[in-house]
């Protein structure tokens, strides 16, 4: 491994054509600093991933002759100079990035849309694209190849005919067909994890909210649900899924809504109705966890698992991203602890970005958080946001210890901690061999 040639820089021309550079080495960014990726964090670009350009933003690369990082706004080709732009990967789900794309962000002219951006290069020896990333989940249900829209359309039409007055089903049909939400598609395929959006409002104002954004920032990916479904509408959809789907999960708290904790009474009643109808399947609740007393009520209503979203376990950085209204980070931590004490499988939806979540202060705070709450799983989810915008808002200066080292440190201190990317069925909450559960190869 020590003798392996470093991957080459990728760059794109004005038309989006992607090339590798014969002389310069791929770089990545941790926080605001360019770094050379380590061999341990370079893996082949996962299948079903995509490459994107970062418009009007020059790439940074390692110049082995000068022994320094250089910005490449132009490339000499056939005796002429042409402008080029940086290239980024958007990875298939199940992988956490360890480095951001290396760019001269000072020249960036646009606010990037809500995608997660990953450092990518070209490995001559392996004859493939490589990314700075680590696999954290082997569940392949969410691979895009499993979602054939040619099979979806007749199923959507059939279910709508069966439940013509169910507003929630109509909402989910739109999510599946118009917004291509995989979870919503699962409902119509009657398999795996299906969503139950309930809340048109939220008490967080997240910088990277995908359903509600100010027009001067970046467009949201879709529109938020505009009504609160009744418990009857919820159970009409959820009970057949729990009883008939393979590996069934129904989940409150989806991208097309605010936070379901603001509709806790409706959610609790629907959950009790589900459990009165069937003991099958897993009922999951995704939330910001802003009201511990409502979390306690929902646990008692029959939830199996809860996942709480956060970008950081440091209150200052949490507040900068979530901009909470009427609650504090201490409430979120209390909710995680309550869910665990009530016997639920507890997870944090950890929205990570290199330079923030591997900062030494964050790592220490995370270890304290795990000890205090007893959380079972850290879902390592790549935060979808403009990296430069996010770093500036978080006040990032310099770099962290490295995402791979951060995960190693946590696993060493708490071998029972599980890494993941997706929610699990209750049969798989506590698999054997947790100490060997990461890193995942392949």
C-alpha positions as CSV (number, residue, x, y, z in Angstrom):
1,X,0.0,0.0,0.0
2,X,2.9,2.4,0.8
3,X,4.1,2.1,-2.8
4,X,0.7,2.7,-4.4
5,X,0.5,5.6,-6.7
6,X,-1.8,8.4,-5.5
7,X,-5.0,8.9,-7.4
8,X,-5.0,11.7,-10.0
9,X,-6.9,15.0,-9.9
10,X,-10.2,15.1,-11.7
11,X,-11.4,18.3,-13.3
12,X,-14.1,19.3,-15.7
13,X,-14.3,21.7,-18.6
14,X,-17.0,24.3,-19.2
15,X,-19.3,21.7,-20.8
16,X,-19.1,19.3,-17.8
17,X,-16.7,16.8,-19.5
18,X,-14.5,15.2,-16.9
19,X,-10.8,14.5,-17.2
20,X,-7.9,13.2,-15.0
21,X,-4.8,15.3,-14.9
22,X,-1.5,13.6,-15.9
23,X,0.7,15.4,-13.3
24,X,-1.4,16.5,-10.3
25,X,-2.5,14.3,-7.4
26,X,-6.1,14.2,-6.0
27,X,-6.6,16.2,-2.9
28,X,-9.5,16.5,-0.4
29,X,-10.5,19.0,2.2
30,X,-11.0,18.5,5.9
31,X,-12.7,21.6,7.2
32,X,-11.0,24.5,5.5
33,X,-7.6,22.7,4.9
34,X,-6.5,20.7,1.8
35,X,-5.1,17.3,2.6
36,X,-3.8,14.3,0.7
37,X,-6.2,11.4,1.2
38,X,-4.9,8.4,3.2
39,X,-4.9,5.0,1.5
40,X,-7.3,3.7,4.2
41,X,-10.0,6.1,3.3
42,X,-9.9,5.6,-0.5
43,X,-12.4,3.2,-1.9
44,X,-13.8,2.6,-5.4
45,X,-16.7,4.9,-6.2
46,X,-19.7,2.9,-5.1
47,X,-22.1,1.7,-7.8
48,X,-25.1,4.0,-8.3
49,X,-23.1,7.1,-7.3
50,X,-22.9,10.2,-9.4
51,X,-20.3,12.8,-10.4
52,X,-21.1,16.5,-10.4
53,X,-19.2,19.6,-11.2
54,X,-18.8,22.6,-8.9
55,X,-19.5,25.5,-11.2
56,X,-16.9,28.2,-11.6
57,X,-14.8,26.8,-8.8
58,X,-11.2,25.8,-9.5
59,X,-10.0,22.5,-8.1
60,X,-7.1,22.2,-5.7
61,X,-4.5,19.5,-6.3
62,X,-1.2,18.3,-4.8
63,X,1.8,19.3,-6.9
64,X,4.5,16.7,-6.2
65,X,7.2,18.7,-7.8
66,X,6.6,21.9,-5.8
67,X,5.5,19.9,-2.8
68,X,2.5,22.0,-2.2
69,X,-1.2,22.3,-3.0
70,X,-2.0,24.4,-6.0
71,X,-5.2,26.0,-7.4
72,X,-5.9,25.2,-11.0
73,X,-8.3,27.8,-12.5
74,X,-7.0,26.9,-16.0
75,X,-5.4,24.0,-17.8
76,X,-3.0,24.2,-20.8
77,X,-4.3,22.1,-23.7
78,X,-3.0,22.1,-27.2
79,X,-1.1,25.3,-26.5
80,X,-4.2,27.0,-25.2
81,X,-5.5,27.8,-21.8
82,X,-9.0,26.8,-20.8
83,X,-11.0,27.3,-17.7
84,X,-11.8,24.3,-15.6
85,X,-13.9,23.5,-12.6
86,X,-13.8,21.1,-9.7
87,X,-15.5,17.7,-9.6
88,X,-17.4,16.1,-6.7
89,X,-19.0,12.7,-6.1
90,X,-22.5,12.2,-4.7
91,X,-22.3,8.7,-3.3
92,X,-24.9,6.0,-3.1
93,X,-26.4,5.6,0.3
94,X,-24.6,3.5,3.0
95,X,-21.3,5.3,2.7
96,X,-20.0,8.2,4.8
97,X,-17.6,10.7,3.2
98,X,-14.3,11.4,5.0
99,X,-13.2,14.3,2.9
100,X,-14.9,17.2,1.1
101,X,-13.9,18.1,-2.5
102,X,-10.7,20.2,-2.6
103,X,-11.6,23.5,-4.2
104,X,-10.6,27.1,-4.2
105,X,-13.9,28.1,-2.5
106,X,-12.8,31.7,-2.4
107,X,-13.6,31.9,-6.1
108,X,-17.0,30.1,-5.9
109,X,-19.8,32.3,-7.3
110,X,-22.9,30.2,-6.7
111,X,-24.6,28.7,-3.6
112,X,-24.5,25.0,-4.2
113,X,-27.7,23.0,-4.0
114,X,-28.6,20.6,-1.2
115,X,-26.4,17.6,-2.1
116,X,-23.6,16.0,-0.2
117,X,-20.2,16.7,-1.8
118,X,-17.3,14.1,-1.6
119,X,-13.7,14.2,-2.7
120,X,-13.1,12.0,-5.8
121,X,-10.1,11.1,-8.0
122,X,-9.0,8.7,-10.6
123,X,-6.9,5.6,-9.6
124,X,-4.8,4.5,-12.6
125,X,-3.7,1.2,-10.9
126,X,-7.3,0.2,-10.1
127,X,-8.7,1.7,-13.3
128,X,-11.6,3.3,-11.5
129,X,-12.8,6.5,-9.8
130,X,-12.1,6.5,-6.0
131,X,-13.7,8.5,-3.2
132,X,-12.6,9.4,0.3
133,X,-15.3,7.4,2.2
134,X,-16.1,4.5,4.4
135,X,-19.0,2.0,4.1
136,X,-21.1,2.0,7.3
137,X,-24.1,0.0,6.3
138,X,-24.6,-3.1,4.2
139,X,-28.4,-2.9,3.7
140,X,-28.8,-2.9,-0.1
141,X,-32.6,-2.3,-0.1
142,X,-32.0,1.4,-0.8
143,X,-29.9,0.9,-4.0
144,X,-31.4,2.8,-6.9
145,X,-31.5,-0.3,-9.0
146,X,-34.3,-1.6,-6.8
147,X,-36.6,1.2,-7.8
148,X,-38.1,0.6,-11.2
149,X,-40.6,3.3,-12.0
150,X,-42.1,1.3,-14.8
151,X,-43.4,-1.1,-12.1
152,X,-44.3,1.7,-9.7
153,X,-47.0,3.6,-11.8
154,X,-49.6,0.9,-11.9
155,X,-49.2,0.2,-8.2
156,X,-49.8,3.8,-7.4
157,X,-52.9,3.9,-9.5
158,X,-54.2,0.7,-7.9
159,X,-53.7,1.9,-4.3
160,X,-55.3,5.3,-5.0
161,X,-58.4,3.5,-6.4
162,X,-58.5,1.4,-3.2
163,X,-58.3,4.4,-0.9
164,X,-59.8,7.3,-2.9
165,X,-60.5,9.5,0.2
166,X,-57.1,9.0,2.0
167,X,-55.3,12.3,1.8
168,X,-52.1,10.8,3.2
169,X,-51.9,8.2,0.4
170,X,-52.4,11.0,-2.1
171,X,-49.5,12.9,-0.5
172,X,-47.3,9.8,-0.7
173,X,-48.2,9.1,-4.3
174,X,-46.9,12.6,-5.1
175,X,-43.7,11.9,-3.1
176,X,-43.1,8.6,-4.9
177,X,-43.9,9.8,-8.5
178,X,-42.9,13.5,-8.5
179,X,-40.1,13.6,-5.9
180,X,-38.8,10.0,-6.4
181,X,-38.7,9.3,-2.7
182,X,-37.6,5.8,-2.2
183,X,-39.4,5.3,1.1
184,X,-42.7,6.5,-0.5
185,X,-42.1,4.1,-3.4
186,X,-41.7,1.3,-0.8
187,X,-45.2,1.9,0.4
188,X,-46.6,1.2,-3.0
189,X,-44.2,-1.8,-3.6
190,X,-45.4,-2.9,-0.1
191,X,-41.9,-3.7,1.2
192,X,-39.3,-2.6,3.7
193,X,-39.5,0.9,5.2
194,X,-42.4,3.2,4.4
195,X,-43.0,6.8,5.5
196,X,-45.8,8.4,7.5
197,X,-45.5,12.2,7.2
198,X,-47.8,14.0,9.7
199,X,-46.5,17.5,10.4
200,X,-46.8,20.6,8.2
201,X,-44.8,22.6,10.7
202,X,-41.4,22.5,12.5
203,X,-39.8,24.2,15.5
204,X,-36.3,24.0,13.9
205,X,-35.1,26.3,11.0
206,X,-32.4,24.1,9.6
207,X,-29.8,25.7,7.3
208,X,-30.1,22.6,5.1
209,X,-33.9,21.9,5.3
210,X,-34.9,20.1,2.2
211,X,-38.6,21.0,2.4
212,X,-38.6,24.7,3.3
213,X,-35.9,27.2,2.3
214,X,-35.8,31.0,1.8
215,X,-35.6,31.9,-1.8
216,X,-32.2,33.7,-1.4
217,X,-30.5,30.5,-0.1
218,X,-31.1,27.4,-2.3
219,X,-34.3,25.8,-3.5
220,X,-35.9,23.1,-1.4
221,X,-36.1,19.6,-3.0
222,X,-39.8,19.3,-2.6
223,X,-42.9,20.8,-1.0
224,X,-43.9,20.0,2.6
225,X,-47.1,18.3,3.5
226,X,-49.9,20.8,4.0
227,X,-52.2,19.0,6.4
228,X,-52.2,16.8,9.5
229,X,-53.6,13.3,8.6
230,X,-56.1,11.7,11.0
231,X,-55.1,8.6,13.0
232,X,-57.6,6.7,10.8
233,X,-55.8,7.8,7.6
234,X,-52.5,6.8,9.1
235,X,-53.6,3.3,10.2
236,X,-55.4,2.6,6.9
237,X,-52.0,2.8,5.2
238,X,-49.7,1.6,7.9
239,X,-51.4,-1.6,9.2
240,X,-51.5,-3.4,5.8
241,X,-47.8,-2.5,5.4
242,X,-46.9,-3.8,8.8
243,X,-48.8,-7.0,8.2
244,X,-47.9,-7.8,4.6
245,X,-44.5,-6.2,3.7
246,X,-41.2,-8.1,4.0
247,X,-39.0,-6.6,6.7
248,X,-41.7,-4.0,7.4
249,X,-41.0,-0.6,9.0
250,X,-43.3,2.4,9.2
251,X,-41.5,5.7,10.1
252,X,-42.8,9.0,11.2
253,X,-40.6,12.0,10.4
254,X,-39.8,12.3,6.7
255,X,-38.2,14.8,4.4
256,X,-41.6,16.0,3.1
257,X,-42.7,17.3,6.5
258,X,-41.7,19.4,9.5
259,X,-41.2,17.6,12.8
260,X,-43.8,15.0,13.9
261,X,-43.2,15.8,17.5
262,X,-45.5,18.8,17.0
263,X,-48.3,16.3,16.2
264,X,-47.4,14.0,19.0
265,X,-51.0,13.4,20.1
266,X,-52.1,12.3,16.6
267,X,-49.0,10.2,16.2
268,X,-49.5,8.5,19.6
269,X,-53.2,7.7,18.9
270,X,-52.3,6.3,15.4
271,X,-49.5,4.2,17.0
272,X,-51.8,2.7,19.6
273,X,-54.3,1.8,16.8
274,X,-51.6,0.1,14.9
275,X,-50.5,-2.0,17.8
276,X,-54.1,-2.8,18.6
277,X,-54.4,-4.2,15.1
278,X,-51.1,-6.0,14.8
279,X,-47.9,-6.8,16.6
280,X,-46.0,-7.2,13.3
281,X,-43.3,-5.0,12.0
282,X,-41.3,-2.0,13.4
283,X,-42.7,1.4,14.2
284,X,-40.0,4.1,14.1
285,X,-40.1,7.8,15.1
286,X,-37.7,10.3,13.5
287,X,-37.6,13.7,15.2
288,X,-35.5,16.5,16.6
289,X,-36.6,15.3,20.1
290,X,-37.4,18.8,21.2
291,X,-40.0,17.9,23.8
292,X,-38.9,15.1,26.2
293,X,-42.4,14.7,27.8
294,X,-43.9,14.0,24.3
295,X,-41.1,11.5,23.6
296,X,-42.1,9.7,26.9
297,X,-45.7,9.6,25.8
298,X,-44.8,8.3,22.3
299,X,-42.6,5.6,23.8
300,X,-45.5,4.4,25.9
301,X,-47.8,4.4,22.8
302,X,-45.9,1.5,21.2
303,X,-42.9,2.8,19.4
304,X,-40.1,0.3,18.7
305,X,-37.3,2.7,17.9
306,X,-36.5,6.4,17.8
307,X,-33.9,8.4,15.8
308,X,-33.0,11.9,16.8
309,X,-31.4,14.3,14.3
310,X,-28.4,16.5,15.1
311,X,-25.4,17.9,13.2
312,X,-23.3,18.3,16.3
313,X,-23.4,17.4,20.0
314,X,-21.9,20.7,20.8
315,X,-24.8,23.1,21.7
316,X,-23.3,26.1,19.9
317,X,-22.9,24.3,16.6
318,X,-26.3,22.6,17.0
319,X,-27.9,26.0,17.5
320,X,-26.2,27.5,14.5
321,X,-27.5,24.8,12.2
322,X,-30.9,23.9,13.7
323,X,-31.8,27.4,14.9
324,X,-34.3,25.9,17.4
325,X,-37.5,27.7,18.4
326,X,-38.8,27.1,21.9
327,X,-36.4,24.3,22.9
328,X,-32.7,23.7,23.7
329,X,-30.1,21.0,22.9
330,X,-30.5,19.8,26.5
331,X,-34.0,18.8,25.6
332,X,-32.8,16.7,22.7
333,X,-30.2,14.9,24.9
334,X,-32.9,14.2,27.5
335,X,-35.2,12.7,24.8
336,X,-32.5,10.3,23.7
337,X,-32.0,9.2,27.3
338,X,-35.7,8.8,27.9
339,X,-36.2,6.7,24.8
340,X,-33.3,4.4,25.8
341,X,-34.6,4.1,29.4
342,X,-38.0,3.2,28.0
343,X,-36.4,0.2,26.2
344,X,-36.4,1.6,22.7
345,X,-33.6,1.1,20.2
346,X,-32.2,4.6,20.0
347,X,-30.2,6.3,17.2
348,X,-28.9,9.7,16.3
349,X,-29.2,10.8,12.8
350,X,-25.7,12.4,12.8
351,X,-25.4,14.9,9.9
352,X,-21.7,14.9,9.4
353,X,-19.2,17.0,7.6
354,X,-15.4,16.6,7.8
355,X,-13.8,19.3,9.8
356,X,-16.8,19.6,12.1
357,X,-17.6,16.1,13.3
358,X,-14.0,15.0,13.6
359,X,-12.9,18.2,15.5
360,X,-11.2,17.1,18.7
361,X,-13.8,19.0,20.8
362,X,-16.6,17.3,18.9
363,X,-15.1,13.9,19.4
364,X,-14.8,14.4,23.2
365,X,-18.3,15.8,23.4
366,X,-19.7,12.8,21.4
367,X,-18.0,10.4,23.8
368,X,-19.7,12.2,26.7
369,X,-23.0,12.1,24.9
370,X,-22.9,8.4,24.3
371,X,-22.0,7.8,28.0
372,X,-24.8,10.1,29.2
373,X,-27.6,8.8,26.9
374,X,-26.8,5.2,26.2
375,X,-27.6,5.7,22.5
376,X,-27.3,2.5,20.5
377,X,-26.5,3.6,17.0
378,X,-24.9,6.5,15.2
379,X,-26.2,6.9,11.7
380,X,-23.4,8.5,9.8
381,X,-25.4,10.6,7.3
382,X,-23.6,13.0,4.9
383,X,-25.0,16.5,5.5
384,X,-26.4,17.8,2.2
385,X,-25.3,21.4,2.0
386,X,-22.8,23.8,0.3
387,X,-19.6,22.9,2.2
388,X,-18.2,26.4,2.1
389,X,-21.4,27.9,3.3
390,X,-21.6,25.4,6.1
391,X,-18.0,25.8,7.3
392,X,-18.5,29.5,7.5
393,X,-21.7,29.2,9.4
394,X,-20.1,26.8,11.8
395,X,-17.0,28.9,12.2
396,X,-14.7,26.2,11.0
397,X,-11.0,27.0,10.9
398,X,-8.4,24.3,10.1
399,X,-9.1,20.6,10.1
400,X,-10.1,17.8,12.4
401,X,-8.4,14.5,13.3
402,X,-10.0,12.7,10.3
403,X,-13.4,11.1,10.1
404,X,-11.9,7.6,10.0
405,X,-9.9,8.2,13.1
406,X,-13.0,9.8,14.8
407,X,-15.0,6.6,14.1
408,X,-12.1,4.4,15.3
409,X,-11.9,6.4,18.5
410,X,-15.6,6.1,19.3
411,X,-15.6,2.4,18.5
412,X,-12.6,1.8,20.8
413,X,-14.2,3.6,23.7
414,X,-17.7,2.1,23.1
415,X,-17.4,-1.2,21.3
416,X,-21.2,-1.7,21.6
417,X,-21.9,1.4,19.5
418,X,-23.2,0.6,16.1
419,X,-22.6,2.6,13.0
420,X,-25.2,2.6,10.3
421,X,-27.0,4.6,7.6
422,X,-30.5,3.2,7.7
423,X,-33.2,2.4,10.2
424,X,-33.5,-1.3,11.2
425,X,-36.2,-3.8,11.8
426,X,-36.5,-4.8,15.5
427,X,-35.1,-8.3,14.7
428,X,-31.9,-6.6,13.7
429,X,-31.5,-4.0,16.5
430,X,-28.7,-5.9,18.3
431,X,-26.8,-8.1,15.8
432,X,-24.0,-10.3,17.1
433,X,-20.4,-9.3,16.8
434,X,-20.8,-5.5,17.3
435,X,-17.1,-5.2,18.0
436,X,-16.4,-6.3,14.5
437,X,-19.1,-4.3,12.9
438,X,-16.9,-1.6,11.4
439,X,-15.1,-0.9,9.2
440,X,-17.2,-2.6,6.5
441,X,-15.2,-3.7,3.5
442,X,-16.5,-3.5,-0.1
